[in-house]
Amino acid sequence: MILNKPVQDITFEDVDLFCGERPKESHFLDYKENFPRDLEKTIAAMANTFGGLILIGVAEDDEGCPVLPIAGIEFERGLEERVIQKVLSNIYPPFVPEVKACVREADQKTVVVIKIAQSQATPHAIAGRREIYLRTGNRNHPEDIATLERHEWLRDRRALSVQLKERILNASRERASKLYNEWLVTNPPRPGEQWHSFEDALLEFYAVPKFPYEIYGTPPRCEQLRRDFAVRDYSRTFDSFPFEAGSRRITQDSAIRILVCDNRKHYYFETGIYGNIFYRQGLLREEGGTQFIRAWEIIARLDQVLSYATAVYREFGFSGAIDLGLRITVRGGWPLREIDFGGAPPLSPFHNPLDPAISHFCEAPVAQLQAVEARGEIIADIFRAVAWGFDWNPPLNIVQRYFDRHRR
């Protein structure tokens, strides 16, 4: 899969396989039959929008799909340098995309692969710094001049996006806590019953566009998306995930589902109009008088949230980079219990944290989430970071083993 493969490792065969799936052109993907004279416009527009992928040497049909077999262009030395020089000479501020000339050994035909990251140094201008373009997703007009409002946003993108993300995430946290506390008022512990704070063992996981700006719909549409794109809950807590049980709430910018069973089993899910997805649940469980956190439950929830998010972003037409954040609070020092795959049990299945909170943050393009294998690698990286926080170095294949057994 060329979308999540390091550009230096991409081969002509990888490009052939990718095009064989017939992906359509979009604001993230562009086919060029030959080297275009205005290549810098497409590259700058992608950097200003969501990033993207350009394949030079691949023609497209009337539907925007690649023409097969791939024709390629004639190989010549310096193709990669030609792209870099085009960028450095015509785009301001300059940046360097990833470029690889992939050669078909049989006839020396070549496809030039150009990967453009979503830039943090926007706006990038061309034509003597006079014109700023954005990708539109419209095949007839794939690039368009930025409006004054969007130009101002691009200029201050980093600061404004950080502020908006913080506001979105803080609002989600406050709503989740408020709704749980409202439940607690009407469902207090019985006399003599001792409850732990709901934050003693709490999972929080979110996905949000790296540079939130666009509004993709209304709160009622967000609620409908939750129904339309729910995935099977193979952990068997619910029939589907995000869950249908519990109460529904609508805010001015999101749709919420919350279910509180008791002070340990509580679940909160929110889909927002900016493409933000926020999930929180209690993790503390008990068997035989022992209280712990289940490792498999963390893996399952990461997979289900990302599977749902992938479908939502596809529906929204969003293909840029997203920020992923996970935080587990373990104020009570509760241990993490290993996954039981059968066979001889480990000498010590419980692993204790040293810190009261464990967190992990990363970035991924939506295109990477769309590939099941690549999504699994992201989940494995996040889970390993969680396990290390519990003083445990799990087997490298533990996430895949869990998927093989349960994700069917």
N, C-alpha and C positions, 0 to 999 in steps of 0.2 A: 504493500500500500504506500504510494509515493507521498501521501499527505502527512504521514507520521514517520517517514523514514528520513534519516539525515541525507541532505541533498548530495553529499559526496558519495553516498552509497547507492544512489539510484542508477539503474541500468535501463537500456532501451527496452528490455523485456519487462521491467516494472511499468514503464510507460504504456507498453502494449496491453498489459493486464488491466491497468487502470482504464484505458480507453475502451477496452473490451466490455466494460460494465456500462458503457454508453452514458456517462454523466453529462447532463446538459450544462451549457454555459450559464453563468450566473454572475452576480456582482463579485463572487469569490473566484470564479474560474473563467479563463479566456483562452480560446484556441486561435492560433495565428498560422495560416498556411505558409506564409513566408515572413521574412524579417520586415516588420512594418516601419515606415518612415517616422511615425509618431509614437514609437514604443514608450517613450518617456511619459506620455500622457496617461497611458494605461497603468504604468508602474506607479506614478505619482497618485493617481486616483485611488488605486488599491491601498497604498500606504495611508492615504487620508481617510479611508473608510474602514474596512474590516481586514485589510491585508488580502492576499490572494495567491493564485497559481496561474502562471502563463506557460503554455506549451507552444513553442514555435516549431513548425513542421507538421502540425496537425490541422487539417481542414475541418470545418463544421458543415453539417447539412442544414436544410431549411428548418429543422426542429432545434438546432443548436447542439446537436449531438456530434461526436467525432466521426469523421468518415473513415471507414475501415476497408482494407488494411491501411495502416499509417503510411503516408508517402514519405515523410521526412524531408529535409533539405540537404543539399550537398555539404559534405564535411569540408571544413577548411580550418586551418589553424587560427586561433585567436577569437573564436566565436564567443567564449565567455568574457574575454577582455572587451570585446565589442559592446556587449551589454553594459558592463561596468562603466566603460567610457561614456556611453550614451547617458547613463544616469548622472555621473559626476559632472558632465558638461552641460546638462540641460535642466536639472532639478535642483531647486534651492528651498530649504537647506538640503545639502546632499546627504545621501545615505547609501549603503551598499546592500543590495539584495543578495540572496543566495542563488548561484547560477551553476548549472552543470550541463555540458554538452554530452548527450547520451548517443553513442554510435552503434548502429546495427552492423555487426561484423560482416555479414554476408555481402552487403553492397555499399557499406560506408555511408549509408543515409543516416541523418542525425536529427534528433529532437532536442531543442534547447529548453531545459526546465528552469523556470525562474520562480523562486519563492519569495514573496514579499510579506514581511511582517506588518501587523497593524502598528503604525508609528506612534511614538510618544512625543515626537518633535514636530508635529503638524502646526500650521499647514505647509505642505510642500507645493511649491509653485513651479510653473514652467513658463516658456515664452518670455524670457527676460524678467522673471519674477512677477509677471503681470496677471497670469491666469492660474486659478486653483480649481481643480476638478475633483469630483466624487464619482464613485461607481454607483450606478442606478439599478442594475439588475434587468434593465430593458435592453433587449438584443439590438433593437434599432438605434438606440442612443445609449450605449453602455457607459459613457462618461458624460457628466453634465457640470456646468459651471456652478460653484458653490454660491449660495445666497449670502447676503451680508450677515444674516443671523448665524448661519452655519460657519461662515468664515470666522466670526468672533468666537464661536464655540471651539473650532479647531485651534485657534490661537491659544486659548486658555484651557484646552482639552484636559490636560493632566490634572490641573488643580480643581477644575469644575467636576470632573469625573470622580475624583477622590472624595470631594464633599458630598456628591450625590450618593455614592455608594455607602459612605458612612451613615448618611441620613436614612437610606433604605434599610440597611442592616440593623441600625439601632432601633428603628421603628418596629421591625419584626421582633426583635428581642423583647422590647417593652410590651408589645401586644401579647406575646406568648406568656410572659410572666403575669401580666394583668389578668388574662383569661383563666390561668391556672389558679391565681389567688381568689378570683371570683368563685370558682368551683369550691375552693377550700372553705370559704365563708359559709356556704350552704352544706358542706360535707365535712365538718370538723371531726377530728379523731374522737373515739369513744373515751369515756373516763378511764384513766389508767393506761391507755394505749399510747405508745411512744412512736412518733413518726420522724423519719429523717427529713431534712430539707430536700426539696425536689432537685436542688443543685448539687447534692452530694455525689450523684453519679448521673451525669447529663451529657447527652450527645447533641452537638449542634453541627449542621452541615449545610453549606449554601453554595449556589452557583449564580454568578451574576456577570453580565457583560463587562469586559475590562474597562470600556469607556461608555457607560450607559448614557444614552441621550434620547434615542427614539422611544416613542410610546407605541407599543405594538397592539394595543387593544384596550378593552374596557374590563373592569372587574368582573362583570357577568361572563364575559368571554373567557376570562381566566378560570372561572369556575367550570365552564363547559369543557375547557381543555383538560382539566383534572379528570373529568369523566371520560372524555374521548381517548385519552392517551395513558390511562392507568395501565400498569403492567401487573402480571401475575405475582402475587406475594408468595414465593416459594418457602418463606419462613413460616407460613401458616398462621401468622398473627391475624391477618385479614384475608379476605378473598382476593382483593386487589390492592395495589399501591400506586398512587396515594389512596388512602382508605376512604370508604363511603360512610363508615360509621361516625357517630359523634354529631356535633353541631356545626352548622355552616354560618360563617360570618362574612360580610362584605365591607370593605373600607373604600375610601376614595381612590385607592391605587392598587388594591389586591383582593384576592379571594382566599379565604381561610377555612381550614377544617381543623377542629380540635376535638380530641377524645381523651377524657380523663377517667381512668378506671379506679385508681387509688393514687397514693402519693409516690408510688414507684412506677406504675404503668400509666404514662401520660404521653400523648402524641400530638404534635402540632405541625401542620403543613400549610405553606403559603406560596401562592403563585402571584407574581406582580406584573404590572403593566409594562415595566421596563425590561422584562425578561429575567427578573430576579426570582430565584426559587430558594426557599428557606425551610429547613426541616429541623425539628427538635423533638427529642424523646428522652424519657427516663431509661436508664440502663440497668439499674440494680435489680437483681433477681435472687431467689433463695431456694435452695434444695437441701433437705436434711439439716436444717439449722445453719447452713453456711451461706453467706451472702457474697455475691460476686457479679462480675460483668462477663457476658458471653462474647467471645471473640467472633464467632460466626455471625452474630447479630449485627455487629459493626460492618462486616463485609457485605452482608445482604442489603443493608440499608444504603450503603454507598452505591452499590450496583443498581438498586431500584430507583434511587433519586436521579442518578446519571442517565439511566435508561429513559426515564420520564422526561428529563431535561432535554435529551437529544431529540425526542419527538416534538417537544414544544418549540425548540429553536428551529427545527425544520419547518414547522407550521408557520412560525413568525417570519421565515425567510432570513433569519439571522445566521451568518456564517463566520463571524469574527472570533476574536479570542475571548475566553471567559476566565474569570478568577474563581478558583475553588478554595473553600476554606473549611477546615474541620477543627472543632474544639471539643475536648472531653474533659469535664471537670470531675475530679475524684477527691473531693474534700474529705471524705471519710476514709480514704486510703484503701478502697475496695480493690480486690485483686481481679485480674483478667484471667478467665479460664480458657485453656486451650480447646481447640476443636477436637471432638472425639471422632476419629475416622475408623474406629474399631481396632481390633488387634490389641497388642500389649499396651496398657496405659503408660503415659510418661511417669517418671519418678515423682515429679512435682508439676501437676497440671495447672497450678495457680501461680501468677506472677504479680508482684506487688509494685505499685508506682512509687517513685521517689518524690515526685512533685505533685502539687494539688491540681494542676491543669496540664493537659497535653494538647498541642496544636500543630497543625500542618497547613501550609498554604502553597498553592501552585497555580500555574496558568496552562491552559490548553486551548488550541483552536477547536471550534465545534466540529470541523471535519474529522479531527482525530477521535472524537467521541462517537462518531457515526460508525466507525469500524469496531466491531465487537472485540476483536483481539486487542486493539490499541486501547480501548476503554478498560479492558481488564488489566492492562499494564499500569494505567493510571491508578486504578483501585489498589493494585498490589503495592505500588510505591507509597500510597497514602497509608495503607494498613501496616506496612513495615515500620513507618515512622511512628504510628500509634503503638505498635508492639515494643519498640525500643523504649518508649516512654514508660512501659511497664517492666522494664529490665528483662526483656525477652527478645532474642534474635530468632525469629521463626524461620522455617524452611522456605527457600525461595519460591517453591511451587505451591505453597499452602493455599493461596487464593484460587489458583487454577484447580487444585484438587477439590476444593469446596464447590466451585462452579460445576465441575464434572459430575459431582454427586447430586447436587441439588438444583442446578439451573437447567431443568429439563421440562 
